[in-house]
Amino acid sequence: MAEKKTGPTKAEVAALKALAAAPWLKDARCQRVFDALEAGGYPARAVGGAVRNTLMGLEAADVDIATPALPQTVMSLCRAAGLGVHATGLEHGTITVVSGRAPYEVTTLRRDIETHGRHATVAFTEDWQEDAGRRDFTMNAIYCDRHGGIHDPLGGLSDLMVGHVRFIGSAVERIREDYLRILRFFRFFATYGKGDIDRDGLQACLNEREGLSQLSAERVGAELLKLLIAPRARDALDVMAATGIDRIVTGHRSDLARFEKLAALQTRFGRPPDPMLRLAALATQSASDARAVASRLRLSNAQRSLLVVAADARTDAQFDDESAQRIALYRFGEEAYLVQCLMAWARSKTPVDEDGHFRKAIELPARWLPGSLPFKGSDVVSLGVPPGPIVGEVLRQFEDWWVEAGFPLDRKLLEAQLSVLVDATRQ
């Protein structure tokens, strides 16, 4: 019979020491928020992402603090301490407290009294266990005091150390509280998970997947984009594709092999794991597909534009010789050109590790960049062409010639060609 665990493992001890020494926790700005709440006699504990990530040895970002103090009390105490206060989520018990220009979200302990699949109606409580029980995963229900001492009512630390993304209590109930937790389950598995995905959680996601249709497109899109750049994104997407959840989200069948190839190319060439490129590789075959996906997920205009550029990558014929590469680089600009190089390579049969024309195409901007068009409208006018649409037409024709001629630099040759085009307007 296996011996029961009687204390923290060596890994847990090391993680707890790291938490106690975490720069964000020792930061005087954070400590002033603890001071303000404790001055009123209320305990306060950090919870969520900052605690989770620090325990895992990852970078911590936003700091969330929980307290039994009611929202109005939090505002009063923090104002008295000279801290900035913004009632950003008052109906949910959340106050943004600004200390030394650093924002801290302070939330009153809560329990759900009614859930709607997209949000919950909450009541405030003084019970830390109740507050923990309404969170999504055990690894997100680990609290720590101002000194790094932890309060772990649901065994989240053990799950965290082994990379087990596990719903709190009933997975179905947690999902029905907010159907976005289906995508969060896959994203957390892709980001923090080790080993196999939790079977109970997966089955609950499968059973409740139609609930995703109740969510706003913006929330779904934001969660998906985070998932696509996570370390184990391909593993999560494999499961999503096998269960049909991917098509509920994007409206398209996933091309997992192309997604993996694009991710490998980004890694090979030191490119950041851009979620738009990965979404294009995963769920689009054309620019029209990209527009449909962008509309479905309510992407921003900038995101939509990049997705369309990536999805519209042409065949490798565009990149088969340097003259074609130079024209593409000039027409698209450096960033869009590189996006299309990577996407065309991902769509091709050329292996990731092959050093052929695709690699030369990607390396082109490092050895050659096109200059600006040699002439402006004022140059055309100076040759006797009256201002108006004819000036633009002359410039367009000159640009076409210049590009096809290989971007020559000889000034006499350039001036002679411009004169030929100007003379043609007088005939």
C-alpha positions in Angstrom: 0.0 0.0 0.0 1.4 3.4 -1.0 2.4 5.7 1.8 0.3 8.8 2.1 1.8 12.1 1.5 2.5 13.8 4.9 4.1 17.1 3.8 5.0 19.2 0.9 7.4 17.8 -1.7 10.8 19.3 -2.4 9.3 20.9 -5.6 6.5 22.4 -3.5 8.9 23.7 -0.9 11.0 25.4 -3.6 8.0 26.9 -5.2 6.7 28.3 -1.9 10.1 29.9 -1.2 10.0 31.5 -4.6 6.5 32.8 -3.8 7.6 34.4 -0.6 10.5 36.1 -2.4 8.5 37.2 -5.4 9.3 40.7 -6.5 5.7 41.6 -7.1 4.7 40.5 -3.6 7.6 42.3 -1.9 7.0 45.5 -4.0 6.2 48.4 -1.7 3.3 49.4 -3.9 1.6 46.0 -3.4 2.4 46.1 0.3 0.6 49.4 0.7 -2.6 47.9 -0.6 -2.3 45.2 2.1 -1.6 47.9 4.6 -4.7 49.8 3.7 -7.0 46.8 4.0 -5.4 45.5 7.2 -5.6 49.0 8.8 -9.4 48.4 8.8 -9.0 45.0 10.4 -9.6 43.0 7.2 -7.3 40.2 6.0 -6.2 40.3 2.4 -4.6 37.6 0.1 -3.3 37.6 -3.4 -5.0 35.0 -5.6 -5.1 33.8 -9.2 -2.6 34.3 -12.0 0.2 36.0 -10.1 0.3 33.3 -7.4 -0.1 30.5 -9.9 2.6 31.7 -12.3 5.1 32.4 -9.5 4.6 29.0 -8.1 5.3 27.5 -11.5 8.4 29.7 -12.1 6.7 31.8 -14.7 6.4 35.5 -15.1 3.6 37.1 -13.2 1.6 39.9 -14.6 -1.5 41.4 -13.0 -2.0 41.0 -9.2 -5.4 40.3 -7.9 -6.2 40.6 -4.2 -9.2 39.1 -2.3 -10.6 40.3 0.9 -13.8 39.9 3.0 -14.1 43.7 3.1 -17.1 45.0 1.2 -16.5 47.1 -1.9 -17.5 50.4 -0.3 -15.2 49.6 2.6 -12.3 48.8 0.3 -12.7 52.2 -1.4 -12.9 54.1 1.8 -9.9 52.4 3.3 -7.8 52.8 0.2 -8.7 56.4 -0.2 -7.8 57.0 3.4 -4.4 55.5 2.7 -3.8 57.9 -0.2 -4.3 55.3 -2.9 -6.2 55.8 -6.2 -9.6 54.1 -6.4 -11.7 53.2 -9.5 -15.0 51.3 -9.3 -14.3 49.2 -12.4 -16.4 46.2 -11.5 -18.5 47.3 -8.5 -21.4 45.1 -9.4 -19.1 42.1 -9.1 -17.3 43.4 -6.0 -14.1 44.4 -7.9 -12.3 47.7 -7.2 -9.1 48.8 -9.1 -6.7 50.3 -6.6 -3.8 52.3 -7.9 -0.7 52.3 -5.8 2.3 54.2 -7.2 0.7 54.0 -10.7 0.5 50.2 -10.4 -3.1 48.8 -10.6 -4.3 46.1 -8.3 -7.7 44.5 -8.6 -9.2 44.1 -5.1 -12.3 41.8 -5.0 -14.6 41.1 -2.1 -15.0 37.3 -1.4 -18.0 36.0 -3.3 -20.3 33.1 -3.8 -22.6 32.5 -6.8 -26.3 32.6 -6.1 -27.4 32.3 -9.8 -25.5 31.5 -13.0 -26.5 32.2 -16.6 -23.8 30.5 -18.7 -22.1 33.8 -19.4 -21.9 35.5 -16.0 -23.1 34.9 -12.5 -25.2 36.8 -9.9 -23.0 36.9 -6.8 -23.4 37.6 -3.1 -20.6 38.7 -0.9 -19.3 36.4 1.8 -16.6 36.2 4.5 -15.9 32.5 3.8 -12.7 31.9 1.9 -13.8 28.4 1.1 -16.9 29.6 -0.6 -14.9 32.1 -2.6 -12.5 29.4 -3.7 -15.4 27.1 -4.6 -16.7 29.5 -7.2 -13.5 29.7 -9.2 -12.8 27.6 -12.3 -9.7 25.4 -11.7 -8.0 24.3 -8.5 -4.7 26.0 -9.6 -6.5 29.3 -9.6 -7.8 28.9 -6.1 -4.5 29.2 -4.3 -4.2 32.3 -2.0 -1.2 33.8 -0.4 -0.8 36.5 2.3 1.5 39.4 2.2 4.4 37.3 3.4 3.9 34.5 0.9 2.2 32.1 3.2 -0.4 30.1 1.3 -4.0 29.2 1.9 -4.9 26.2 -0.4 -8.4 25.1 0.5 -8.9 22.8 -2.6 -5.5 21.2 -3.1 -4.5 23.4 -6.0 -0.8 23.3 -5.2 -0.5 19.6 -5.8 -2.4 19.9 -9.1 -0.2 22.8 -10.1 3.0 21.0 -9.4 2.1 18.1 -11.7 0.4 20.3 -14.4 -3.0 18.9 -13.8 -5.7 21.3 -15.0 -8.7 20.3 -13.0 -12.1 21.9 -12.5 -13.2 22.7 -9.0 -15.9 20.3 -7.8 -18.3 19.4 -10.6 -16.8 20.2 -14.0 -20.3 20.4 -15.5 -21.5 22.9 -12.9 -18.4 25.1 -13.3 -18.9 25.1 -17.1 -22.6 26.0 -16.8 -21.6 29.0 -14.7 -19.7 30.3 -17.7 -19.4 28.4 -20.9 -16.1 30.3 -21.7 -14.6 27.9 -19.2 -14.6 25.2 -22.0 -12.1 27.2 -23.9 -10.2 28.2 -20.8 -9.9 24.5 -20.0 -8.1 23.9 -23.3 -6.1 27.1 -23.0 -4.9 26.2 -19.5 -4.0 22.7 -20.6 -2.1 24.1 -23.5 -0.3 26.6 -21.2 0.2 24.8 -17.9 -0.7 21.2 -18.5 1.6 18.3 -18.3 0.8 14.7 -19.3 -2.7 13.8 -20.5 -5.7 16.1 -20.4 -8.1 15.7 -17.4 -10.7 13.1 -18.6 -13.6 14.4 -16.4 -13.0 17.9 -17.5 -12.8 16.9 -21.2 -16.0 14.9 -21.0 -17.8 17.8 -19.4 -16.6 20.1 -22.1 -17.8 17.7 -24.7 -21.2 17.4 -23.1 -21.6 21.2 -22.7 -19.9 22.4 -25.9 -23.1 23.8 -27.5 -23.1 26.3 -24.7 -20.3 28.1 -26.5 -22.9 29.6 -28.8 -24.3 31.7 -25.9 -21.0 33.6 -25.6 -20.1 36.9 -27.2 -17.8 36.5 -30.2 -15.3 38.9 -28.6 -14.8 36.7 -25.5 -14.5 33.5 -27.6 -12.0 35.2 -30.0 -9.8 36.5 -27.2 -9.6 33.1 -25.5 -8.8 31.3 -28.7 -6.0 33.7 -29.7 -4.3 33.1 -26.3 -4.6 29.3 -26.8 -3.0 29.4 -30.2 0.3 30.7 -28.9 0.5 28.5 -25.8 3.3 25.9 -25.6 1.1 22.9 -26.0 -1.4 24.5 -28.4 -1.1 21.6 -30.9 -2.0 19.0 -28.2 -5.1 21.1 -27.1 -6.2 21.6 -30.7 -5.9 17.9 -31.4 -8.5 17.2 -28.8 -10.7 20.1 -29.8 -10.7 18.8 -33.4 -11.5 15.3 -32.3 -14.5 16.5 -30.4 -15.7 19.1 -32.9 -15.2 22.0 -30.6 -12.8 23.6 -33.1 -15.6 24.0 -35.7 -18.0 25.4 -33.2 -15.4 28.1 -32.5 -14.0 29.0 -36.0 -16.7 27.6 -38.3 -14.0 25.7 -40.2 -12.2 22.4 -40.1 -8.8 22.7 -38.5 -5.7 22.0 -40.6 -3.6 20.7 -37.7 -0.5 19.7 -39.8 -0.3 23.2 -41.4 -0.7 24.8 -38.0 2.2 22.8 -36.6 4.3 23.5 -39.6 3.7 27.3 -39.4 4.6 27.2 -35.6 7.8 25.3 -36.4 8.7 27.9 -39.1 8.1 30.7 -36.6 10.4 29.0 -34.2 13.1 28.3 -36.8 13.4 31.9 -37.9 13.0 33.5 -34.4 9.6 34.9 -35.2 7.2 35.5 -32.3 4.2 33.0 -32.1 1.8 35.4 -33.7 -1.8 34.3 -33.1 -3.1 35.7 -36.4 -0.7 33.7 -38.5 -1.5 30.6 -36.5 -5.2 31.2 -36.9 -4.8 31.6 -40.6 -2.8 28.4 -40.9 -5.3 26.5 -38.7 -8.7 27.7 -40.1 -8.4 29.4 -43.5 -7.8 28.4 -47.1 -8.4 31.8 -48.7 -8.9 35.5 -48.0 -12.6 34.9 -48.0 -12.2 32.3 -45.3 -10.2 34.8 -43.3 -12.9 37.5 -43.6 -15.5 35.0 -42.4 -13.4 33.9 -39.4 -12.7 37.5 -38.5 -16.4 38.3 -38.6 -17.3 35.2 -36.6 -14.8 36.1 -33.9 -15.3 39.9 -34.1 -11.6 40.6 -34.6 -10.3 44.1 -34.6 -9.7 45.8 -38.0 -5.9 45.4 -37.5 -6.3 41.7 -36.7 -8.6 41.2 -39.6 -6.2 42.8 -42.0 -3.3 40.6 -40.8 -5.4 37.5 -41.0 -6.4 38.3 -44.6 -2.8 39.0 -45.6 -1.7 35.7 -44.1 -4.6 33.7 -45.6 -4.0 35.3 -49.1 -0.5 34.0 -49.4 0.1 32.7 -52.9 1.8 29.6 -54.1 5.5 29.1 -53.9 5.9 30.3 -57.5 5.8 33.9 -56.0 9.0 33.1 -54.2 10.9 30.9 -56.7 13.5 33.5 -57.8 14.9 36.6 -56.4 13.4 39.0 -58.9 9.9 37.8 -58.0 10.8 38.0 -54.3 12.0 41.6 -54.7 8.7 42.6 -56.4 6.7 40.9 -53.7 8.8 42.6 -51.0 8.2 46.0 -52.6 4.5 45.5 -53.2 3.7 44.1 -49.7 6.2 45.8 -47.4 8.6 43.9 -45.3 6.2 42.6 -42.6 3.4 41.5 -44.9 6.0 40.0 -47.2 7.5 37.9 -44.4 4.0 36.8 -43.4 3.3 35.6 -46.9 6.6 33.8 -47.2 5.9 31.9 -44.0 2.4 31.1 -44.9 3.3 30.0 -48.5 6.0 27.7 -47.0 3.5 26.3 -44.5 1.1 25.5 -47.3 3.7 23.9 -49.5 5.3 20.5 -49.5 8.7 21.9 -48.7 10.0 20.6 -45.4 10.6 23.0 -42.5 14.3 22.2 -42.4 15.0 22.6 -46.2 17.3 25.4 -47.3 15.8 26.2 -50.6 14.1 29.2 -52.2 11.7 29.8 -49.3 14.6 30.4 -46.9 16.3 32.7 -49.4 13.0 34.5 -49.7 12.7 35.0 -45.9 16.3 36.2 -45.7 15.9 38.7 -48.6 15.0 41.7 -46.4 18.3 41.2 -44.5 20.3 41.8 -47.7 18.1 44.0 -49.8 15.3 46.4 -49.2 13.6 48.4 -52.0 14.0 52.2 -51.9 11.2 54.6 -52.4 9.7 55.5 -55.8 12.3 57.8 -57.3 9.8 60.5 -58.3 6.8 62.3 -56.8 3.9 64.1 -58.3 5.7 67.4 -58.2 8.4 66.0 -60.4 5.8 65.1 -63.0 4.2 68.6 -62.8 7.6 70.2 -63.2 7.7 68.5 -66.7 4.6 70.3 -67.8 1.8 67.9 -66.8 -1.1 69.9 -65.2 -2.1 68.8 -61.7 -4.8 66.2 -61.8 -5.4 62.5 -62.5 -2.9 62.4 -65.3 -0.1 63.0 -62.8 -1.2 59.9 -60.9 -1.4 57.8 -64.0 2.1 58.8 -65.1 3.4 57.8 -61.7 1.6 54.5 -61.8 3.0 53.7 -65.2 6.5 54.7 -64.1 6.3 52.6 -61.0 5.2 49.5 -63.0 8.2 50.0 -65.4 10.6 50.6 -62.5 9.5 47.5 -60.6 9.6 45.3 -63.7 13.0 46.7 -64.6 14.4 45.5 -61.3 14.4 48.8 -59.4 17.2 50.6 -61.3 19.1 53.4 -59.7 20.7 55.2 -62.7 19.3 58.7 -62.5 19.7 59.4 -66.2 17.8 56.2 -67.1 15.0 57.1 -64.7 14.6 60.6 -65.9 14.6 59.4 -69.5 11.8 56.9 -68.8 9.7 59.5 -67.0 10.1 61.9 -69.9 8.9 59.2 -72.3 5.8 58.7 -70.2 5.2 62.4 -69.9 5.6 62.9 -73.7 3.0 60.1 -74.3 0.4 62.2 -72.4 0.7 65.0 -75.0 0.1 62.8 -78.0 
